Amino acid sequence: MDKRQNAEMTMFATLENELDKSSDIYAANTKFKAAVTAFKADKLINTNLAATTHTNLTGFSQEKLDQKVILADLASLLAGKAYVALSLLGKTALAEQFHKEPTDYIGIADLECASLATNTIELLTENLPDLKEGYVTDENIAELRKTNEHFIDLKGNSQQVHEVAPELRKAFNESFAPVKKRISFILYLVRDFLKSDPAFYDRVIACSQLPTIAVHHTSLSITLTDTATGKPIEGAEFELLKAKKKILTDHDGTAEWYILRYGNDTLIGRLKGQTIYQQPITIHRGVVNHCDLSIEQEQGL
């Protein structure tokens, strides 16, 4: 389950709780009551599918987790010092590139954590001339690099891994859309209570808002489809020119870079050797940046 799915399930539960507590208010409104019943039925399917996920402890490593904490503490310490040094030099935009909190590293998957630490090492190295005055040294960077390499080399994972069969994962992912559709019906029908019980109306609206999704890193995702059919396009290569990063779209037409520096870059797309997209892009800090792209299939065939 990803962060958005977790936030959506929280919203579902919050709304259901409000509707259960306020059932007397809409007991005589047959259409609204039916909409609530349908919502709860689809929500139950979603909840039951979520429950099919079980925890697998076989790959968990306490040593890996302990090393992740050490890595997070050191990386955030040096990043914080770099932030101060560069801010005092008036290089605010550059200073903001650094991830300064241990949770930025601990709160993500092991592979992403190692990538983020590598990114921090690169930033520190590139800006070392501005950091040497009592903030960060060559020895500090060497220690961070060694700590990160040790973390990468350790076997196992730092988290309790949740596993689920592919067909159940697919069913779980697809179970969100019906619930959200039912909520949209409820939001239309709850207007009946706008004058008769505005407090109830306000509570339903408030409970239908998606909670804030915490994002601790900067990423970019792309979805590529065929303009004529709407079908996903697999195997397209996308490149960030300045970042020198490449990635391929999967069978869903999606590709994602999980750890990026924010700022301006150029996004280039190629399919079977032909350039299908080339545009400037601004990558915003600390969020999941997303691009929906569509091309005429014959362009790349």
MIBA-270678 format. One record per residue (C-alpha): x, y, z. Coordinates in nm, 4 decimals, decimal comma. Example, Ala and Ser with C-alpha at 12.3 -4.5 7.8 and 13.67 -1.06 7.14 Angstrom:
2
(atom (1,2300; -0,4500; 0,7800)),
(atom (1,3670; -0,1060; 0,7140)),
//
This chain:
301
(atom (0,0000; 0,0000; 0,0000)),
(atom (0,1425; 0,3354; -0,0980)),
(atom (0,1024; 0,6653; 0,0876)),
(atom (-0,1875; 0,7857; -0,1260)),
(atom (-0,3802; 0,4600; -0,0795)),
(atom (-0,3230; 0,4836; 0,2947)),
(atom (-0,4547; 0,8416; 0,2950)),
(atom (-0,7582; 0,7417; 0,0891)),
(atom (-0,8421; 0,4541; 0,3225)),
(atom (-0,8167; 0,6945; 0,6160)),
(atom (-1,0654; 0,9217; 0,4397)),
(atom (-1,3008; 0,6292; 0,3724)),
(atom (-1,2963; 0,5300; 0,7395)),
(atom (-1,3476; 0,8872; 0,8593)),
(atom (-1,6486; 0,9334; 0,6315)),
(atom (-1,8003; 0,5987; 0,7295)),
(atom (-1,7633; 0,6863; 1,0977)),
(atom (-1,9455; 1,0170; 1,0456)),
(atom (-2,2246; 0,8544; 0,8466)),
(atom (-2,2715; 0,5859; 1,1130)),
(atom (-2,2876; 0,8442; 1,3926)),
(atom (-2,5357; 1,0593; 1,2012)),
(atom (-2,7606; 0,7857; 1,0601)),
(atom (-3,0675; 0,9272; 1,2365)),
(atom (-3,0320; 1,2490; 1,0375)),
(atom (-3,0787; 1,0827; 0,6983)),
(atom (-3,2940; 0,7842; 0,8032)),
(atom (-3,5973; 0,9209; 0,6171)),
(atom (-3,4044; 1,0170; 0,3041)),
(atom (-3,4214; 0,6909; 0,1062)),
(atom (-3,1936; 0,7985; -0,1784)),
(atom (-2,9175; 0,9235; 0,0494)),
(atom (-2,9521; 0,6166; 0,2722)),
(atom (-2,9149; 0,3899; -0,0331)),
(atom (-2,6053; 0,5814; -0,1419)),
(atom (-2,4529; 0,5332; 0,2034)),
(atom (-2,5288; 0,1602; 0,1969)),
(atom (-2,3629; 0,1233; -0,1457)),
(atom (-2,0593; 0,3220; -0,0279)),
(atom (-2,0173; 0,1023; 0,2783)),
(atom (-2,0461; -0,2149; 0,0691)),
(atom (-1,7694; -0,1058; -0,1691)),
(atom (-1,5597; 0,0210; 0,1217)),
(atom (-1,5881; -0,3219; 0,2884)),
(atom (-1,4497; -0,4850; -0,0265)),
(atom (-1,1591; -0,2400; -0,0199)),
(atom (-1,0966; -0,3048; 0,3504)),
(atom (-1,1089; -0,6828; 0,3089)),
(atom (-0,8656; -0,6730; 0,0180)),
(atom (-0,6301; -0,4589; 0,2247)),
(atom (-0,6467; -0,7202; 0,4990)),
(atom (-0,5162; -0,9876; 0,2603)),
(atom (-0,1739; -0,8284; 0,2876)),
(atom (0,0331; -1,0178; 0,5417)),
(atom (0,3644; -0,9321; 0,7037)),
(atom (0,6685; -1,1330; 0,6041)),
(atom (0,9520; -1,1059; 0,8550)),
(atom (1,1941; -1,3432; 0,6796)),
(atom (1,3862; -1,0640; 0,5068)),
(atom (1,3897; -0,8226; 0,7975)),
(atom (1,7320; -0,7333; 0,9368)),
(atom (1,7773; -0,5411; 1,2600)),
(atom (2,1379; -0,4753; 1,1591)),
(atom (2,0149; -0,3168; 0,8344)),
(atom (1,7721; -0,0981; 1,0278)),
(atom (2,0418; 0,0065; 1,2778)),
(atom (2,2762; 0,1007; 0,9929)),
(atom (1,9964; 0,2953; 0,8223)),
(atom (1,9546; 0,5040; 1,1376)),
(atom (2,3313; 0,5688; 1,1511)),
(atom (2,3303; 0,6675; 0,7834)),
(atom (2,0277; 0,8947; 0,8277)),
(atom (2,1818; 1,0714; 1,1270)),
(atom (2,5128; 1,1359; 0,9524)),
(atom (2,3639; 1,2387; 0,6172)),
(atom (2,1168; 1,4794; 0,7776)),
(atom (2,3883; 1,6228; 1,0049)),
(atom (2,6148; 1,7090; 0,7123)),
(atom (2,3210; 1,8260; 0,5018)),
(atom (2,2164; 2,0593; 0,7829)),
(atom (2,5639; 2,2079; 0,8068)),
(atom (2,5761; 2,2551; 0,4319)),
(atom (2,2379; 2,4252; 0,4441)),
(atom (2,3647; 2,6765; 0,6999)),
(atom (2,6907; 2,7441; 0,5139)),
(atom (2,5256; 2,7964; 0,1752)),
(atom (2,2421; 3,0048; 0,3211)),
(atom (2,4953; 3,2413; 0,4805)),
(atom (2,6582; 3,2805; 0,1389)),
(atom (2,3240; 3,3780; -0,0103)),
(atom (2,2968; 3,0546; -0,2105)),
(atom (1,9458; 2,9802; -0,0861)),
(atom (1,8224; 2,7766; -0,3825)),
(atom (2,1256; 2,5505; -0,3614)),
(atom (2,0941; 2,5180; 0,0172)),
(atom (1,7346; 2,3993; -0,0221)),
(atom (1,8528; 2,1030; -0,2274)),
(atom (1,9783; 1,9309; 0,0895)),
(atom (1,7617; 1,6880; 0,2887)),
(atom (1,8307; 1,7907; 0,6467)),
(atom (1,6043; 1,5655; 0,8565)),
(atom (1,6819; 1,2036; 0,9585)),
(atom (1,3211; 1,1118; 0,8720)),
(atom (1,3882; 1,2113; 0,5109)),
(atom (1,6121; 0,9045; 0,4903)),
(atom (1,4514; 0,6668; 0,7399)),
(atom (1,0986; 0,7191; 0,6111)),
(atom (1,1639; 0,5783; 0,2635)),
(atom (1,2547; 0,2374; 0,1196)),
(atom (1,6122; 0,1119; 0,1526)),
(atom (1,6995; 0,1592; -0,2154)),
(atom (1,5602; 0,5138; -0,2136)),
(atom (1,7454; 0,5892; 0,1104)),
(atom (2,0766; 0,4801; -0,0416)),
(atom (2,0029; 0,6878; -0,3535)),
(atom (1,9182; 0,9919; -0,1424)),
(atom (2,2406; 0,9509; 0,0577)),
(atom (2,4347; 0,9236; -0,2691)),
(atom (2,2680; 1,2414; -0,3894)),
(atom (2,3712; 1,4149; -0,0644)),
(atom (2,7304; 1,2967; -0,1101)),
(atom (2,7355; 1,4346; -0,4652)),
(atom (2,5960; 1,7706; -0,3528)),
(atom (2,8463; 1,7957; -0,0686)),
(atom (3,1349; 1,7104; -0,3001)),
(atom (3,0272; 1,9589; -0,5676)),
(atom (2,9998; 2,2392; -0,3133)),
(atom (3,2922; 2,1483; -0,0886)),
(atom (3,4865; 2,4729; -0,1590)),
(atom (3,2002; 2,6671; 0,0026)),
(atom (3,1695; 2,4244; 0,2958)),
(atom (3,5270; 2,3789; 0,4164)),
(atom (3,5260; 2,6747; 0,6541)),
(atom (3,4384; 2,4686; 0,9612)),
(atom (3,1248; 2,3051; 0,8219)),
(atom (3,2031; 1,9958; 0,6122)),
(atom (3,5375; 1,8329; 0,5373)),
(atom (3,6698; 1,5775; 0,2903)),
(atom (3,6898; 1,3348; 0,5819)),
(atom (3,3199; 1,3902; 0,6608)),
(atom (3,2219; 1,3089; 0,3051)),
(atom (3,4455; 1,0017; 0,3003)),
(atom (3,2815; 0,8800; 0,6227)),
(atom (2,9343; 0,9308; 0,4773)),
(atom (3,0295; 0,7464; 0,1598)),
(atom (3,1672; 0,4533; 0,3614)),
(atom (2,8566; 0,4470; 0,5831)),
(atom (2,6307; 0,4407; 0,2770)),
(atom (2,8325; 0,1642; 0,1104)),
(atom (2,8081; -0,0461; 0,4269)),
(atom (2,4312; 0,0087; 0,4354)),
(atom (2,3989; -0,0991; 0,0716)),
(atom (2,6133; -0,4107; 0,1261)),
(atom (2,4139; -0,5389; 0,4247)),
(atom (2,1746; -0,8243; 0,3468)),
(atom (1,8036; -0,8157; 0,4203)),
(atom (1,5859; -0,5092; 0,4553)),
(atom (1,5158; -0,2547; 0,7261)),
(atom (1,1392; -0,2907; 0,7129)),
(atom (0,8804; -0,5573; 0,7667)),
(atom (0,7890; -0,6392; 0,4069)),
(atom (0,4236; -0,6659; 0,3141)),
(atom (0,3555; -0,9250; 0,0489)),
(atom (0,0437; -1,0071; -0,1465)),
(atom (-0,0250; -1,2208; -0,4528)),
(atom (-0,0203; -1,0224; -0,7808)),
(atom (-0,3880; -1,0890; -0,8554)),
(atom (-0,4899; -0,9698; -0,5084)),
(atom (-0,2693; -0,6614; -0,5371)),
(atom (-0,4390; -0,5803; -0,8680)),
(atom (-0,7832; -0,6303; -0,7128)),
(atom (-0,6863; -0,4126; -0,4175)),
(atom (-0,5605; -0,1321; -0,6420)),
(atom (-0,8788; -0,1464; -0,8459)),
(atom (-1,1053; -0,1460; -0,5380)),
(atom (-1,0448; 0,2245; -0,4680)),
(atom (-1,2251; 0,3608; -0,7748)),
(atom (-1,5720; 0,2230; -0,6861)),
(atom (-1,5496; 0,3640; -0,3320)),
(atom (-1,4511; 0,7080; -0,4586)),
(atom (-1,7370; 0,6944; -0,7110)),
(atom (-1,9822; 0,6201; -0,4283)),
(atom (-1,8434; 0,9146; -0,2330)),
(atom (-1,9071; 1,1427; -0,5308)),
(atom (-2,2731; 1,0297; -0,5275)),
(atom (-2,2960; 1,1025; -0,1548)),
(atom (-2,1537; 1,4520; -0,2083)),
(atom (-2,4229; 1,5289; -0,4639)),
(atom (-2,7062; 1,3896; -0,2525)),
(atom (-2,5915; 1,5464; 0,0752)),
(atom (-2,6944; 1,8805; -0,0719)),
(atom (-3,0438; 1,7900; 0,0453)),
(atom (-2,9230; 1,8772; 0,3954)),
(atom (-2,7548; 2,2059; 0,3105)),
(atom (-3,0489; 2,4031; 0,4529)),
(atom (-3,2132; 2,1524; 0,6854)),
(atom (-2,8935; 2,0456; 0,8653)),
(atom (-2,5944; 2,2514; 0,7500)),
(atom (-2,3736; 2,1139; 1,0312)),
(atom (-2,4207; 1,7593; 0,8994)),
(atom (-2,3562; 1,8790; 0,5448)),
(atom (-2,0322; 2,0465; 0,6547)),
(atom (-1,9155; 1,7356; 0,8411)),
(atom (-1,9729; 1,5101; 0,5389)),
(atom (-1,7845; 1,7503; 0,3125)),
(atom (-1,4964; 1,7738; 0,5611)),
(atom (-1,4767; 1,3957; 0,6008)),
(atom (-1,4553; 1,3548; 0,2229)),
(atom (-1,1325; 1,5531; 0,1920)),
(atom (-0,8121; 1,3582; 0,1321)),
(atom (-0,5678; 1,3950; 0,4246)),
(atom (-0,2320; 1,5538; 0,3568)),
(atom (0,0119; 1,3053; 0,2096)),
(atom (0,3586; 1,3476; 0,3576)),
(atom (0,6332; 1,3395; 0,0962)),
(atom (0,9950; 1,3558; 0,2135)),
(atom (1,1679; 1,3452; -0,1221)),
(atom (1,1479; 1,4884; -0,4726)),
(atom (1,0371; 1,2514; -0,7480)),
(atom (0,9027; 1,2608; -1,1023)),
(atom (0,6566; 1,0184; -1,2590)),
(atom (0,5476; 0,9981; -1,6219)),
(atom (0,2473; 0,8316; -1,7831)),
(atom (0,2622; 0,7850; -2,1609)),
(atom (-0,0434; 0,6873; -2,3673)),
(atom (-0,1483; 0,6600; -2,7306)),
(atom (-0,3615; 0,9616; -2,8276)),
(atom (-0,5931; 0,7587; -3,0518)),
(atom (-0,6620; 0,4627; -2,8233)),
(atom (-0,5715; 0,5854; -2,4751)),
(atom (-0,3664; 0,2689; -2,4253)),
(atom (-0,0346; 0,2833; -2,2354)),
(atom (0,2879; 0,2785; -2,4348)),
(atom (0,5599; 0,0487; -2,3039)),
(atom (0,9311; 0,0746; -2,3711)),
(atom (0,9642; 0,4478; -2,4273)),
(atom (1,2890; 0,5931; -2,2927)),
(atom (1,2776; 0,9214; -2,1039)),
(atom (1,5831; 1,1227; -2,0108)),
(atom (1,6430; 1,4216; -1,7859)),
(atom (1,9175; 1,6015; -1,9723)),
(atom (2,0720; 1,7990; -1,6847)),
(atom (2,0350; 1,5233; -1,4254)),
(atom (2,1711; 1,2652; -1,6720)),
(atom (1,9092; 1,0104; -1,5710)),
(atom (1,7243; 0,7705; -1,8013)),
(atom (1,4286; 0,5411; -1,7450)),
(atom (1,1868; 0,3232; -1,9479)),
(atom (0,8062; 0,3146; -1,9319)),
(atom (0,6602; -0,0136; -1,8089)),
(atom (0,3542; -0,2088; -1,9294)),
(atom (0,1294; 0,0530; -1,7700)),
(atom (0,3056; 0,3273; -1,9637)),
(atom (0,4547; 0,4661; -1,6446)),
(atom (0,8077; 0,5524; -1,5368)),
(atom (0,9288; 0,7169; -1,2185)),
(atom (1,2459; 0,8658; -1,0797)),
(atom (1,2230; 0,8401; -0,6996)),
(atom (1,5104; 1,0635; -0,5943)),
(atom (1,5790; 1,3841; -0,7852)),
(atom (1,7125; 1,7319; -0,7333)),
(atom (1,4514; 1,9953; -0,7909)),
(atom (1,4858; 2,2796; -1,0388)),
(atom (1,4783; 2,3287; -1,4156)),
(atom (1,5719; 2,0535; -1,6588)),
(atom (1,4828; 1,9246; -2,0049)),
(atom (1,2708; 1,6105; -2,0438)),
(atom (1,3337; 1,4088; -2,3609)),
(atom (1,1292; 1,1081; -2,4701)),
(atom (1,2306; 0,8521; -2,7333)),
(atom (1,0516; 0,5530; -2,8774)),
(atom (1,2358; 0,3052; -3,0999)),
(atom (1,5101; 0,5578; -3,1629)),
(atom (1,2812; 0,8451; -3,2561)),
(atom (1,2390; 1,1556; -3,0388)),
(atom (0,8731; 1,1833; -2,9409)),
(atom (0,8982; 1,4531; -2,6746)),
(atom (1,1378; 1,7304; -2,5777)),
(atom (1,0315; 2,0108; -2,3448)),
(atom (1,1687; 2,2118; -2,0518)),
(atom (1,0418; 2,0918; -1,7145)),
(atom (1,0429; 2,2394; -1,3652)),
(atom (1,0782; 1,9812; -1,0885)),
(atom (0,9297; 2,1036; -0,7608)),
(atom (1,0934; 2,0176; -0,4295)),
(atom (0,9555; 1,7637; -0,1812)),
(atom (0,6598; 1,6462; -0,3917)),
(atom (0,5725; 1,3784; -0,6441)),
(atom (0,5905; 1,5663; -0,9739)),
(atom (0,3807; 1,4061; -1,2489)),
(atom (0,3515; 1,4386; -1,6272)),
(atom (0,0664; 1,2896; -1,8332)),
(atom (0,1901; 1,2637; -2,1922)),
(atom (0,0085; 1,1440; -2,5029)),
(atom (0,1468; 1,0860; -2,8526)),
(atom (0,0233; 0,9622; -3,1878)),
(atom (0,1417; 0,6044; -3,1997)),
(atom (0,2665; 0,6296; -3,5563)),
(atom (0,5206; 0,8884; -3,4396)),
(atom (0,7213; 0,6188; -3,2749)),
(atom (0,6578; 0,3253; -3,5033)),
//
